[in-house]
């Protein structure tokens, strides 16, 4: 089993979040999002921002 370094894990996580956020934005633009989906999208965006800060060596309080 291959182990990824923490920075590689963050990069992978960021890419997955970015891809999923993009898919949800397309869905929002085409059909709109329900209340639950909208909250989920906002949570993913916050998580993506946190991951980006961690990748840049910063921490969120």
N, C-alpha and C positions, 0 to 999 in steps of 0.2 A: 504494500500500500504506500502510495506517495503522500508525503506530508507537505502542505503548502506553508510557506512563510506567512506571517501575519499580514504583511503588506500585499501579498498575492491574494489572500482571502478578502481583504478590503477591496482590492481592484475588481475581483470577481463579483463581490456583493454589489459594488457600485454599478457595474455593467448590467447585472440582472435587474436591479431596481430601475435603472435608466430605461431599459428595454420595456419593462412592465408599465412604467409611468407613461412612456410614449404610446403604448397600446391603449391605455385607459384614456389618454387625452384624445386619441383618434375616436374612440367610442363616444366620449363626451361630446365631441364636435358633431358626430353623425347622428347620435340617438339621444344624447343626454344621459346623465347618470342619476341613479336613485340616491336617496339620502345616505344609505349605508355605503354604497360605492363611492360617493363623494368623500365621506369620512375616511374610507380606506385609502383613497388617492392622496388625501392630505397627509395621512400617517406615513405613507410610502415616501412622499416628498420630504417630510421632516427627517425620516430615516436616511434618505439619500444625502441630504445636506450634512447630517451628522457623520456619515461615512466619509464624505469628502473632506470634512474638517480633520477627521482622524488621519486620513491619508496625507494631509498637509502638515501633520505633526501638531495640530492644535487640539484643544479639548473644549468641550461644551460644558458649561456649569448647569 
